[in-house]
């Protein structure tokens, strides 16, 4: 699956687009972690939930459940909200 990486996470991947495999969103994120250690922690909290400043879109629809099924021909867009004052 094609995974679009936001600029704030590109220090892990070195590129704006990578590929990952898995039957569920969680499995795709685990695959990303295998190839780019540390990236999953930036998106998933200690309780296994999506961090509140992260949005995940699969086939242009926001996904809230990490057990959601995905396929290799899909596209995952990771969006990280910016904050500041």
N, C-alpha and C positions, 0 to 999 in steps of 0.2 A: 504494500500500500504506500502511496505517496503521503508524506507527512511534511506539512509546511511549518517551519520553525520561526517563531518571532525573533526579532533582533536581540531581545534581552536574553535569549537562550542559545544564541549562535556561538557563544564562547565554548559550549559543549560540543557542538557538531561541526563548526567551521564552515557551515553552508546553510542556505535558507531552505533547502529541500533535501530530505533524506527518504529512505525507504525503511519500512519495518513490517514485520509479519505477526499475525496472530488472529485467532478466531473471535476474540473479544477485545474490547477497548483496553482492558487491563493487560491482556497478553501483548498487545501492540506496545503499550508503555513499558512492559517488562523487556521486550525486545530492544526498544530504544535504550533502556538502561544498560543492557548487555553491551551494546555498541558504544554508548556515550555515558559512562559512569557518572552518576550524580544528577543527571537531568530529571529523573523521575521524582526525586525529592523536591525539586522546585515546583512540581505540579501537583503532587499528592502529599497530603499531610500524614502525621503519625498514626492517625486513626484509619487511614486508607481511603479518605474522601478527597475529592477534588478541592484544591485550595480555592478560597473565595475570590481571589484575584485572577484566577485562570478560567478560561472558557474553552471548551472543546467542541468543535463542529465536525460532524461526520456527514459527508454528502450534503453540506450546507444547512444541516439541522443541528441545533445545540444538543449535546448529549450530557446527561446528568448521572447516568448509571454506568459504572465501569464494567458491568457484566453484559453490556449491550453487545450484540453480535456485529461483527464487521467482516468485510471481505477484502482480499488482496487487490481487487480492482477499484477500491474506493479511495477517497482522499480525506485525510484528517488535517484540520486546521487548528493550530494551537494559538490562542489569543491571550495575551497577558495584559491586564489593565495597568495603567500607569497611575501613580498617585504622587502627591506632593503639594506644596503650598505656595 
